[in-house]
Amino acid sequence: MIWLLPVGLIVYSYFEIKTGLPRIAALAPSGIAGGISAALWVSLFVEILITCLLLAVPLIGRAFPEAVHFGWRRLSDYTPSQRERIMPLLRRMVGLLGASCTFFSGFGIHMRIQAALVNPRHGQPNLWWVAGILVSFAAITSYYLRRFDEEAGEE
């Protein structure tokens, strides 16, 4: 059920764009508004693509465990019985990664809309939300790698 959180955040990003674009079009010249619009839709597409790929990892891991790796560990390094024990953890991990990705990407979309409303010509926000994605991915992955080893019975 944790996959509902990323889905809800994607829906929020969609409606943020749908409600923000008319306000941007009213304030900005058409060429600038078109560029901002394209950038926002591409951001939403990338957010959806990354989240779908993350949420597909458990399915891929069941079919092709050698294709799923977490840095230095592969899912195929675990025995089949160990993989069954860590699969619920893997689903939680990718759900949290998807939620982190959609949260920070959605916040980046929100920041770009707000910056365009303030100054459509020069309203480029900072990119700290990208650092948020990277730091949260590293923290979530390292935590769950330790949990995988505990659940699998390895030290």
N, C-alpha and C positions, 0 to 999 in steps of 0.2 A: 503494500500500500504506500510505501514511501515514494514511489514513482508519481503519485498524485501531486506532490509538492512541486516538482519541476514542471509538470503539465500546467498547474495553476499559475506558476510564475510566467510561463510562456504566454498563456492567455492574457495575463496582465500586461506583458510587453506589447502584445498585439494591440490591445485597447489603448495603451499609452501612445502608440504611434498613430492610431486612427483618430484619437482626439487631439493630438498635438499638431498633426500636419495642417489642418485647416487654420489653426492659429498662426503657424509659421508662414503659410501662404499669404495670409492677410498682412503680415508685417514685412516680408522679404520680397525683393524683386524675383520675378519668375525663374530666372536662371539659377539663382542661389537656392530658392525653395526646391527646385527640381533636384539639385545636387544633394541637398540635405535629405530629401525624401528618399532618394535612391540609397544613400548611405544607411539610413535607418532600416529600410527593408532588407538590405544585405546583412546588416547586423542581426536582425531577427532570424533570417534564414540560417546564418552561421550558428546562432544560439540553438535553433531547432536541430540542426544537423549534428552538432557536438553532443547534445543531450540524447538524441536517438542512438547515436553510436555508443555512448556510455551505457544507456539502458539495455543495449543489445549484448553487452559483454557476458552476462550469465548464460544467455542462449548460445553464444559462440563458444563459451567455456565448456559447456556440456558436450557440444558436438566436436569441437577441436581444442582440447585442453592445451595443446602445444602452441596454439596461436595466441593465447592470452598470457601476457607476462607483466610483472610489476617490478620494473627495474631489473634486478639481478635474479628474481625468482619467476619461474613459469608455473602455470597451473598444472602442467604435466609433471612437475617435480613431486607433486603430492600423489599418494596412492589413490586408487578409486574410492576407497572407504574414507580417506581423509578429505578428498574433494567433496564428497557428499556432506561431511560435517561442516566444511567451510562455505558451502554454497549459500546458506542463508546470510552469512556475514558478507559474502561477495555482493549479494543483492542489496543489502543495506549500504555497503560502501559505494556502489555505483549510483544508488539513489541519492546519497548525500553529495556525491560529486556532481551529479546532474542538478541538484538543488543549488549547489554553490555556483555552478556555471550559469544557470538561469538567473540567480539572484544578482550576481555581479554584472552579467551582461545586460540584464534589465535595468539595473541602476545606471550603467553606461549609456543606454538608450535614453533614459530619463534625463541624465546630465546633458546629453547632446541637444535634446529638445529644449531644455531650460536655457542652455547657452545660446541657441539659435533665437529664442524669444527675446533675449536681452540684447544681442547684437548679431544679426544674421550674417554679417560680412566677416566678422572676426571672432565668432563665438566658439572657439575650439576649447573644449574642457580638457582638464588634465586626464591622464590615463591611469590613475591610481587603482581603478577598478580592475585593470588587467593584473596588477600586482596582487590584488585581493584574490583573484581566481588562482593564480600560481601558488600563493602561500596556502590557501585553503586546500588545494589539491595535494600539495606536499604533506600538510598536516594530516589530512584524512587518510591518504595512502599509507603513510608511515604508521599511523595508529592501527589501521586494519591489517597491515603486514604482521605486526606483533600479535594481533588477535588471531590471525590465520595460524601462526605457529603454535600459539597456546591451544587453540581448538584442535589442531592436527596432532597435538601431543609432542611437538618438537620444542626444544629450548634454543 
